[in-house]
Amino acid sequence: MYGNAGKLTSAATDSFRLAEKTVPMRTGGSVPELLIPARNAAELIRILEGVNADVEIYYTDNQLSLQTDGVYYTSRLLDGSFPNYKQILPKKFTTEAVVLREDMAGALKSLSIFADKFAQVSLSLDTVKKSMFLSSRNPDIGEQISTIKAATSGESVSVSFNGRYLADSLQSISGDSVRLHSNGPGKAMLIKDAGDESFLYLAMPMNR
C-alpha cells in the first residue's frame, strides 16, 4: 500500500497473479510503502466489505491502524520492500478484446466442471471471428468449449491459464464489460474493467 497525488494504491501478488486497486484520498500528501501480512489483509477485507463510510488510516514504522464506522483495527507491518511490479506491466499490447463480464463469468463457472486437476483453461481470442473461445478438458469427464462475442483488435492468440485465477479477476470488476490485453502465447494477460481504470489484474499463463 502506498499513496501520492491524492490516490491510495494497494497491490498484492502470489507470483502467479497480481492485482492493483487505486482509490481517492480525501487528504493530500503521500503515504510511504506499507507492507501488510497477507492474513491481516484478508481480515481487513472482511471488515471493510460491510462498511460504507470514510476510513481513517494511521501508521508508524511498524504498525498500521484503521478506524471506520465504529471499528478500530491494528496490524503489524512487515520489513522489506514490495516487488517493483510497475516494471513488468506491459505498456503496449498485440491483442486487445472487450467481452461482457457476465458472459465470461458464466463460461468459466461452467468450464470448471470439466477442468483437469490443474484447473487449466485455454483462452483464445480470434480477431477475425470477433470471438473469445474458452475450453477445458478432463480425460475422465470430457471437454467443453464456450464461445463469447468479443470486440477485438490486433492478432489472434491462444493462451492457457488457471481458470480459478481468471474467475477471481472478475470478482473485483463491477462494470458490465471486461477488457483483456495480451502480448501473445507465454505472456501474462492484463485484465481490467472496461469502464474503470482504477483496477488491474495480471494473470500469468500456464506453461506446461
Backbone bond lengths (Angstrom), bond angles and torsions (degrees), N, CA, C in turn:
res aa  C-N    CA-C-N  psi(-1)  N-CA   C-N-CA  omega(-1)  CA-C   N-CA-C  phi
1 M - - - 1.456 - - 1.527 108.89 -
2 Y 1.329 116.21 135.49 1.456 121.53 176.63 1.522 108.63 -156.74
3 G 1.313 116.58 160.52 1.449 118.88 -177.71 1.506 113.37 -145.07
4 N 1.343 115.99 144.27 1.464 121.87 172.92 1.526 108.61 -165.02
5 A 1.315 115.87 161.71 1.465 122.77 177.37 1.531 112.28 53.12
6 G 1.342 115.85 36.07 1.452 118.87 177.32 1.512 115.39 76.32
7 K 1.332 117.44 14.82 1.456 121.32 -179.65 1.530 110.19 -130.78
8 L 1.329 115.71 139.67 1.462 121.86 176.55 1.523 108.18 -110.50
9 T 1.322 116.48 124.77 1.461 121.91 -176.33 1.521 110.60 -115.17
10 S 1.329 115.67 131.96 1.465 121.95 174.79 1.525 108.53 -117.75
11 A 1.319 116.17 139.40 1.456 121.28 179.80 1.524 109.71 -139.23
12 A 1.335 115.32 148.17 1.466 120.86 178.50 1.522 108.95 -146.81
13 T 1.342 116.29 149.27 1.452 120.49 178.67 1.525 110.59 -150.86
14 D 1.321 116.07 150.27 1.462 121.29 172.62 1.529 110.24 -122.59
15 S 1.317 116.32 21.59 1.465 125.56 -179.87 1.527 112.79 80.67
16 F 1.331 118.41 -23.78 1.462 121.56 178.69 1.526 111.93 -97.61
17 R 1.317 116.37 -19.10 1.461 121.86 179.10 1.523 108.47 -157.78
18 L 1.311 114.00 159.86 1.457 120.27 -179.29 1.521 108.94 -141.68
19 A 1.324 116.36 139.53 1.456 120.79 177.96 1.516 109.42 -129.10
20 E 1.337 115.82 144.52 1.458 121.34 177.70 1.523 108.82 -137.46
21 K 1.327 116.18 135.52 1.458 122.11 178.16 1.518 108.93 -133.72
22 T 1.343 116.55 133.51 1.453 122.44 179.90 1.523 109.66 -118.59
23 V 1.336 115.78 132.48 1.458 121.14 178.78 1.531 108.60 -129.24
24 P 1.327 118.59 155.05 1.469 120.24 -179.60 1.521 112.30 -73.74
25 M 1.333 116.23 146.70 1.459 122.61 172.78 1.525 107.98 -105.24
26 R 1.320 116.45 134.48 1.467 119.55 179.14 1.524 111.91 -72.54
27 T 1.307 116.44 -27.96 1.462 120.60 178.60 1.517 109.90 -98.18
28 G 1.314 116.15 155.61 1.450 119.63 178.55 1.510 111.32 -82.76
29 G 1.316 115.85 -156.80 1.450 119.93 178.90 1.506 112.84 79.54
30 S 1.324 115.36 -161.46 1.459 120.91 -177.33 1.516 110.43 -138.15
31 V 1.326 115.17 161.44 1.463 122.62 176.55 1.522 107.15 -123.35
32 P 1.327 119.26 126.51 1.462 120.31 179.39 1.523 110.61 -68.23
33 E 1.308 115.98 167.41 1.465 119.74 179.28 1.521 110.40 -64.81
34 L 1.327 116.42 124.71 1.458 123.35 -179.43 1.522 108.50 -120.61
35 L 1.329 116.93 125.34 1.463 121.82 -179.75 1.524 110.00 -102.20
36 I 1.334 116.67 119.14 1.459 122.29 -178.87 1.525 109.28 -106.33
37 P 1.334 119.68 134.86 1.467 120.70 176.80 1.530 111.06 -57.22
38 A 1.321 116.84 144.15 1.458 121.67 -176.16 1.529 112.31 -57.10
39 R 1.340 117.15 -40.72 1.467 120.15 -179.58 1.521 110.80 -63.92
40 N 1.319 117.03 -41.43 1.462 120.72 179.22 1.525 111.19 -67.86
41 A 1.333 116.04 -36.96 1.465 119.47 177.85 1.525 110.68 -62.64
42 A 1.341 117.04 -38.85 1.463 120.84 177.89 1.526 111.00 -64.50
43 E 1.326 116.71 -38.06 1.468 120.27 177.04 1.525 111.01 -64.99
44 L 1.327 116.06 -40.09 1.459 120.28 178.55 1.524 111.34 -63.09
45 I 1.313 116.51 -38.85 1.465 120.43 178.47 1.518 110.21 -60.25
46 R 1.320 116.46 -46.66 1.473 120.07 -179.56 1.528 110.89 -62.15
47 I 1.335 117.03 -37.75 1.462 120.70 -179.69 1.526 111.23 -69.06
48 L 1.322 116.91 -45.65 1.460 121.29 -173.01 1.524 113.76 -79.26
49 E 1.336 117.49 -17.53 1.468 119.84 179.98 1.528 111.84 -59.18
50 G 1.322 117.29 -33.30 1.455 119.73 -177.83 1.514 114.02 -98.70
51 V 1.333 117.00 12.93 1.466 121.02 -176.27 1.523 110.32 -105.55
52 N 1.321 115.83 132.93 1.463 120.87 175.78 1.529 108.84 -125.84
53 A 1.326 115.44 60.47 1.460 121.92 -177.30 1.526 109.04 -152.19
54 D 1.319 115.65 166.66 1.466 119.91 177.46 1.525 110.26 -63.64
55 V 1.320 116.29 149.38 1.463 122.86 177.80 1.519 108.80 -115.19
56 E 1.316 116.62 126.86 1.460 121.70 176.30 1.526 108.79 -97.41
57 I 1.324 116.08 131.99 1.459 121.86 -176.93 1.521 109.76 -116.56
58 Y 1.329 115.71 130.53 1.460 122.46 175.87 1.530 107.88 -125.67
59 Y 1.311 117.23 145.02 1.462 118.93 -179.46 1.521 111.02 -151.27
60 T 1.325 113.69 153.17 1.453 122.47 171.57 1.527 106.64 -125.63
61 D 1.312 117.31 -166.56 1.471 119.70 180.00 1.523 112.36 -65.86
62 N 1.334 117.44 -27.75 1.471 118.75 -175.08 1.522 113.97 -132.42
63 Q 1.337 117.86 14.65 1.461 118.73 -177.90 1.532 111.02 -150.40
64 L 1.323 114.96 143.37 1.458 122.63 177.27 1.520 108.75 -124.11
65 S 1.325 117.15 135.13 1.461 121.76 177.98 1.526 109.31 -129.76
66 L 1.341 116.30 142.08 1.455 122.67 176.75 1.518 108.97 -127.52
67 Q 1.312 115.90 139.40 1.449 121.11 178.14 1.524 109.09 -131.12
68 T 1.332 116.68 128.94 1.448 120.82 179.42 1.515 110.74 -163.64
69 D 1.280 117.75 138.92 1.463 123.83 169.87 1.531 112.93 46.06
70 G 1.328 116.58 45.45 1.461 120.67 178.57 1.511 115.03 81.07
71 V 1.335 117.10 5.06 1.469 121.10 -179.39 1.528 109.06 -112.95
72 Y 1.337 115.40 135.21 1.462 121.00 175.64 1.525 107.42 -125.98
73 Y 1.330 117.24 123.18 1.465 121.28 -175.65 1.528 109.26 -128.88
74 T 1.323 116.54 136.22 1.461 122.14 179.28 1.521 110.15 -125.09
75 S 1.311 116.22 137.00 1.460 121.90 178.24 1.521 109.53 -134.18
76 R 1.306 115.53 146.28 1.467 118.99 171.86 1.525 108.60 -74.06
77 L 1.303 116.51 158.45 1.456 122.14 176.50 1.525 109.54 -110.14
78 L 1.316 115.64 148.92 1.456 121.40 -179.96 1.515 110.64 -90.32
79 D 1.331 115.21 147.67 1.459 120.00 172.35 1.525 108.89 -78.80
80 G 1.310 116.55 159.42 1.456 119.89 177.80 1.515 111.18 109.53
81 S 1.324 115.47 -169.10 1.456 120.84 -178.94 1.523 109.59 -136.24
82 F 1.313 116.06 149.28 1.461 122.60 179.19 1.529 108.34 -78.00
83 P 1.336 117.93 147.11 1.478 119.68 178.36 1.529 111.28 -55.35
84 N 1.303 116.33 143.29 1.466 121.26 179.14 1.525 108.87 -76.93
85 Y 1.327 115.25 75.25 1.461 121.03 -173.22 1.522 113.15 -69.16
86 K 1.322 117.72 -21.25 1.462 119.97 -179.83 1.524 111.18 -58.87
87 Q 1.341 115.97 -28.78 1.465 119.94 -178.80 1.526 112.14 -70.35
88 I 1.335 117.94 -25.67 1.466 119.68 -177.22 1.523 112.61 -96.05
89 L 1.336 117.92 -5.11 1.459 119.81 177.96 1.526 109.09 -76.89
90 P 1.323 117.68 118.66 1.473 119.93 -179.01 1.526 111.45 -62.48
91 K 1.317 115.68 146.36 1.462 121.20 177.95 1.529 111.49 -97.06
92 K 1.335 116.38 -25.05 1.464 121.53 179.13 1.520 109.46 -130.25
93 F 1.324 116.53 156.78 1.463 121.45 -177.50 1.527 110.67 -137.30
94 T 1.340 114.51 149.48 1.463 119.56 178.23 1.518 112.01 -91.37
95 T 1.337 117.25 -17.23 1.461 121.51 179.88 1.516 110.17 -140.47
96 E 1.324 116.76 135.94 1.454 121.68 174.20 1.527 108.54 -136.36
97 A 1.334 115.24 146.78 1.462 120.17 179.45 1.516 109.82 -150.11
98 V 1.313 116.45 149.04 1.456 122.68 175.19 1.524 108.17 -125.00
99 V 1.339 116.10 125.98 1.467 121.75 179.52 1.522 109.10 -130.25
100 L 1.319 116.46 161.89 1.449 120.65 175.92 1.523 109.30 -72.40
101 R 1.311 116.49 132.49 1.459 121.61 -178.95 1.525 111.03 -58.79
102 E 1.321 117.42 -43.76 1.458 121.18 -177.98 1.522 111.66 -62.41
103 D 1.339 116.73 -38.41 1.468 120.68 178.88 1.526 110.83 -64.75
104 M 1.323 116.81 -44.81 1.465 120.44 -178.11 1.520 110.96 -68.55
105 A 1.330 117.16 -41.34 1.465 120.34 179.76 1.522 110.77 -64.10
106 G 1.323 117.09 -42.65 1.461 120.24 179.68 1.516 112.33 -64.53
107 A 1.331 116.62 -40.35 1.461 120.30 179.43 1.523 111.35 -65.33
108 L 1.323 117.31 -43.44 1.467 120.66 -179.59 1.521 111.47 -65.42
109 K 1.319 116.99 -36.87 1.469 120.55 178.06 1.515 110.25 -64.37
110 S 1.326 116.99 -42.81 1.461 121.44 179.40 1.530 111.37 -67.15
111 L 1.335 116.21 -40.48 1.462 120.43 -177.84 1.521 112.91 -69.10
112 S 1.325 117.30 -23.82 1.464 120.29 -178.21 1.522 111.91 -60.74
113 I 1.321 116.94 -24.05 1.470 121.01 178.85 1.523 110.85 -68.42
114 F 1.333 116.31 -32.87 1.458 121.12 -174.74 1.532 113.08 -100.14
115 A 1.322 117.64 -3.47 1.462 119.96 -176.67 1.519 111.60 -67.58
116 D 1.326 116.43 151.80 1.461 121.06 178.66 1.526 109.93 -78.98
117 K 1.331 116.62 -173.31 1.465 120.58 -175.79 1.520 112.49 -65.89
118 F 1.336 116.64 -16.34 1.460 120.46 177.10 1.529 111.72 -93.57
119 A 1.335 117.35 2.01 1.472 123.19 -178.66 1.526 111.33 58.16
120 Q 1.336 115.86 33.53 1.468 120.19 -175.08 1.519 112.06 -75.29
121 V 1.323 114.83 131.28 1.459 122.53 176.58 1.523 108.11 -128.77
122 S 1.325 116.59 131.95 1.456 121.07 176.86 1.526 108.75 -92.04
123 L 1.317 116.45 127.69 1.465 121.94 179.29 1.524 108.03 -115.31
124 S 1.331 115.81 119.84 1.460 120.77 179.75 1.523 109.95 -121.35
125 L 1.324 115.74 132.16 1.461 121.88 175.32 1.521 108.03 -110.26
126 D 1.318 115.90 115.82 1.462 122.19 -179.30 1.517 108.01 -103.91
127 T 1.329 116.31 106.77 1.456 119.89 -176.07 1.530 112.68 -79.05
128 V 1.326 116.71 -9.84 1.469 120.38 175.52 1.526 110.06 -85.94
129 K 1.326 116.20 -47.52 1.456 121.20 179.51 1.521 113.21 -83.05
130 K 1.337 116.33 -4.17 1.460 121.63 -179.63 1.536 110.44 53.88
131 S 1.316 114.75 52.27 1.466 120.45 -175.84 1.513 111.14 -143.89
132 M 1.331 114.63 156.19 1.453 121.88 169.58 1.514 107.47 -115.27
133 F 1.323 116.68 129.74 1.456 122.30 178.77 1.531 108.74 -110.48
134 L 1.308 116.64 126.53 1.455 122.89 175.92 1.522 107.84 -116.67
135 S 1.334 116.61 130.44 1.461 119.16 -178.46 1.520 110.86 -142.23
136 S 1.319 115.62 151.43 1.462 122.00 174.67 1.515 108.29 -143.91
137 R 1.330 115.70 154.15 1.470 119.85 -176.08 1.511 110.02 -144.90
138 N 1.311 115.27 132.34 1.454 122.75 175.04 1.530 107.36 -128.16
139 P 1.335 118.45 119.06 1.471 120.64 -176.81 1.525 113.62 -55.58
140 D 1.322 116.88 -27.39 1.466 120.32 -177.43 1.528 113.41 -88.30
141 I 1.314 117.03 -14.95 1.466 119.62 -175.31 1.518 112.35 -119.79
142 G 1.303 116.53 -47.03 1.454 120.07 -178.97 1.520 111.45 143.47
143 E 1.320 115.52 -162.35 1.457 121.80 -175.72 1.517 109.73 -135.14
144 Q 1.325 115.60 147.47 1.460 119.90 177.32 1.519 109.27 -139.45
145 I 1.327 115.20 142.77 1.460 121.91 177.28 1.527 107.86 -128.22
146 S 1.317 116.48 129.31 1.461 121.65 177.17 1.524 108.80 -115.11
147 T 1.314 116.33 137.22 1.461 122.59 -179.72 1.522 109.38 -113.18
148 I 1.328 115.64 130.56 1.462 121.50 -178.00 1.526 108.60 -127.11
149 K 1.311 116.84 134.37 1.466 120.78 175.44 1.521 109.41 -66.00
150 A 1.332 116.18 140.02 1.460 120.63 -177.23 1.523 110.81 -143.96
151 A 1.314 115.81 144.78 1.463 121.19 169.23 1.522 106.01 -91.01
152 T 1.319 117.26 112.74 1.463 120.95 -170.86 1.522 112.05 -121.67
153 S 1.330 114.11 158.95 1.460 121.11 172.98 1.521 108.64 -152.04
154 G 1.319 116.54 153.23 1.457 120.43 179.44 1.515 112.77 92.88
155 E 1.334 115.85 -147.20 1.456 122.60 -174.64 1.530 111.52 -95.89
156 S 1.327 115.87 147.57 1.465 120.14 173.27 1.523 108.85 -68.72
157 V 1.333 116.03 147.97 1.465 119.62 -175.98 1.521 109.44 -152.22
158 S 1.328 116.29 151.70 1.461 121.84 176.02 1.534 108.36 -136.49
159 V 1.347 116.21 125.89 1.461 121.92 -177.14 1.527 108.78 -139.33
160 S 1.325 117.44 144.78 1.463 121.91 177.33 1.524 110.50 -100.56
161 F 1.340 115.53 137.90 1.453 121.95 -179.48 1.522 110.26 -134.33
162 N 1.318 115.62 164.26 1.455 120.32 165.96 1.522 106.28 -72.96
163 G 1.328 116.77 118.66 1.461 121.01 -175.44 1.511 113.42 -59.50
164 R 1.324 116.98 -32.47 1.469 119.96 179.30 1.521 111.11 -65.54
165 Y 1.336 116.24 -34.86 1.462 119.22 179.11 1.523 110.70 -66.31
166 L 1.323 116.76 -39.44 1.462 119.83 178.00 1.528 110.60 -65.85
167 A 1.332 115.78 -43.29 1.467 119.86 -179.96 1.524 111.32 -63.73
168 D 1.328 117.37 -37.93 1.463 120.98 179.81 1.526 111.42 -61.91
169 S 1.314 117.29 -34.85 1.469 119.73 -179.16 1.513 111.40 -62.65
170 L 1.321 117.64 -33.46 1.461 121.42 -176.61 1.523 112.33 -73.52
171 Q 1.326 117.60 -21.76 1.464 120.24 179.66 1.523 112.13 -66.43
172 S 1.323 117.07 -23.28 1.461 120.70 -178.91 1.529 112.42 -101.12
173 I 1.329 116.39 7.11 1.464 120.96 178.76 1.523 108.18 -109.37
174 S 1.319 116.46 120.15 1.467 120.79 -176.54 1.518 112.96 -98.60
175 G 1.320 117.43 -15.78 1.458 120.83 -179.00 1.513 113.32 -73.60
176 D 1.316 116.47 171.01 1.462 121.59 -178.73 1.524 112.92 -75.95
177 S 1.341 117.23 -25.97 1.462 120.92 -173.61 1.522 112.27 -123.87
178 V 1.323 114.77 151.06 1.467 122.77 -179.77 1.519 108.79 -118.81
179 R 1.323 115.91 136.38 1.461 120.77 177.65 1.531 109.05 -107.16
180 L 1.333 116.48 127.99 1.458 123.05 -179.35 1.527 109.38 -112.56
181 H 1.331 116.45 136.23 1.457 122.27 -179.11 1.531 108.26 -126.92
182 S 1.319 117.06 131.81 1.465 120.68 -178.30 1.526 110.69 -139.46
183 N 1.328 114.80 151.94 1.459 121.62 173.35 1.519 111.66 -118.46
184 G 1.331 116.17 24.89 1.449 119.78 174.21 1.517 114.41 107.18
185 P 1.343 117.23 174.58 1.468 122.38 -179.47 1.526 111.51 -57.27
186 G 1.333 115.58 141.13 1.450 120.32 178.25 1.514 114.32 81.86
187 K 1.323 116.93 -1.19 1.463 120.79 -179.38 1.532 109.93 -107.13
188 A 1.324 115.59 152.22 1.458 120.42 177.66 1.524 110.45 -65.99
189 M 1.334 116.35 151.31 1.464 121.15 178.39 1.518 109.39 -108.90
190 L 1.324 116.07 133.29 1.458 122.14 177.61 1.521 108.48 -96.14
191 I 1.329 116.00 128.35 1.463 122.27 -177.38 1.528 108.44 -121.50
192 K 1.342 116.47 130.13 1.459 120.83 -177.18 1.522 109.90 -140.46
193 D 1.313 115.02 160.40 1.450 121.64 169.48 1.524 106.31 -71.93
194 A 1.340 117.73 125.52 1.461 120.62 -175.28 1.523 112.69 -60.76
195 G 1.337 116.60 -24.74 1.454 119.60 -177.89 1.511 114.87 -113.20
196 D 1.333 117.77 12.38 1.466 120.85 -175.76 1.521 109.40 -146.27
197 E 1.331 116.14 114.68 1.459 120.96 -177.88 1.526 113.25 -86.59
198 S 1.336 117.81 3.08 1.467 120.17 -174.61 1.526 113.03 -81.63
199 F 1.342 117.86 -9.16 1.465 120.50 -178.34 1.520 109.92 -130.89
200 L 1.336 115.67 138.19 1.466 120.39 171.91 1.518 109.59 -141.53
201 Y 1.317 114.71 154.23 1.475 122.03 -176.40 1.525 107.26 -141.15
202 L 1.319 116.23 126.46 1.464 121.99 -179.29 1.524 108.20 -113.53
203 A 1.332 116.75 120.68 1.468 121.88 -178.69 1.527 109.69 -113.23
204 M 1.337 115.89 127.98 1.459 120.85 177.94 1.529 109.35 -81.10
205 P 1.337 117.61 144.77 1.469 120.77 -180.00 1.519 111.47 -77.65
206 M 1.333 115.42 165.18 1.458 121.63 173.87 1.519 108.15 -94.23
207 N 1.315 116.29 115.40 1.462 121.15 -179.68 1.513 109.94 -106.28
208 R 1.328 115.67 84.72 1.465 118.71 179.00 1.521 109.87 -149.92
